[in-house]
Amino acid sequence: MIYLDNSATTKPYQEVLHTFVKINENLYANPSSIHSFGGKVEKLLHQAREQMASILNVQAQEIFYTSGGTEANNLAIKGAALQYRNRGKHIITSSIEHPSVLHACQQLEELGFSITYLPVNSEGRVSVEDVRNAIRKDTILVSIMHVNNEIGVIQPIKEIGAELQKYPKVLFHVDYVQGCGKVPLNFYEAHIDLCTLSAHKIHGLKGNGLLFKRKGIDISPILTGGDQERSIRSGTENVAGIVAFAKALRIHTEEASRSISHLQMMKEALREKLKQLSSIVIHTPIDGSAPHILNFSVEGFKGEVMVHALENHQIYVSTTSACSSKRSEPSKTLLAMGVPEQLADQSLRISLTFENTLDEIDKFYHALIKEMENLAPTMRRSKS
């Protein structure tokens, strides 16, 4: 099997799985319990928080555990909106955010908030000038993703953060789910107030995420109950998943320090191969994109059809975000970039991890050519 859909999810590290099972077998107490067994488990949570904070170069008290990236995005956006609604009800985001951001903003619109959805250029990049021009007296939050999950473009987060320093009442939220471990980001240098991570994108387990909340920033909780996570996110913590998340973050960060060039080399090798085919249109920009994502269209072939054709070779890729792919709609990101709808509907996304190899890239390329040849007569009949 060749798995090239790592932006959807990644295979958990063996060490991560071992940690998860070991803790559930031996340290399964509720960390909120006052007995010593609960105290041992609570200590694990503290150690995991300290470890993740050290890796991310932030303070432990700035990390809050969630059930994943979606919850963390919702907590950041809705929590900031509710906390500062008396200050203003205007939020700025981009037109190519993850659905968990876009849908959260749309829900806030229904509650009377005003949302500005910034356009992107032909490379999928937000303009700092557009951010500046969109700021109003009632703006309370700007939410811009770091790495786009569909085309891999890196947004000018540090420059936007610097610009927002002129507006101390405007919070800055960044979805760092796709960039974590692949594209470095210093939260403090970029003046980020709220930042989202997800475990299963870095070989951790599904159902775990975190929200970085800069010290001094207040947000309203959206889950209330037992006052866990300092009342920001109630609910009994998934201790085994959290400790496994910390392990995944450590391993992934160490692996990135050694092998990030390997990711870039595979991506560029695939780009060079695809450029040889006249029917391929590459959407991921050469410069300013993450090392693990390459998005392109195969003219004349629907992306969904090609995904299933490649399954015949046990090669697994995707068309768009896994959260949107089952809707059978063209990529909203590509449409926002000005890609024609038909071409957007023919797109494929290849997303790599450190375990992938150049041999797998070569096998994918030859399988793609073979399926283009196999499907061509069928596609011609469907048009006639």
Secondary structure as UniProt FT lines:
FT   STRAND          2..3
FT   TURN            6..8
FT   HELIX           14..26
FT   TURN            31..32
FT   HELIX           36..56
FT   HELIX           60..62
FT   STRAND          63..66
FT   HELIX           69..83
FT   TURN            84..87
FT   STRAND          90..94
FT   TURN            95..96
FT   HELIX           99..110
FT   TURN            111..112
FT   STRAND          114..118
FT   TURN            122..123
FT   HELIX           128..134
FT   TURN            137..138
FT   STRAND          139..143
FT   TURN            149..151
FT   STRAND          153..154
FT   HELIX           157..164
FT   TURN            165..166
FT   TURN            168..169
FT   STRAND          171..175
FT   TURN            177..182
FT   TURN            187..191
FT   STRAND          194..198
FT   HELIX           199..201
FT   TURN            202..203
FT   TURN            206..207
FT   STRAND          209..213
FT   TURN            215..216
FT   HELIX           229..231
FT   HELIX           239..274
FT   TURN            275..276
FT   TURN            278..279
FT   STRAND          280..282
FT   TURN            291..292
FT   STRAND          293..298
FT   TURN            299..300
FT   HELIX           303..311
FT   TURN            312..314
FT   STRAND          315..316
FT   TURN            322..324
FT   HELIX           325..327
FT   HELIX           332..336
FT   TURN            337..338
FT   HELIX           341..344
FT   TURN            345..346
FT   STRAND          347..351
FT   TURN            354..355
FT   HELIX           358..383
//
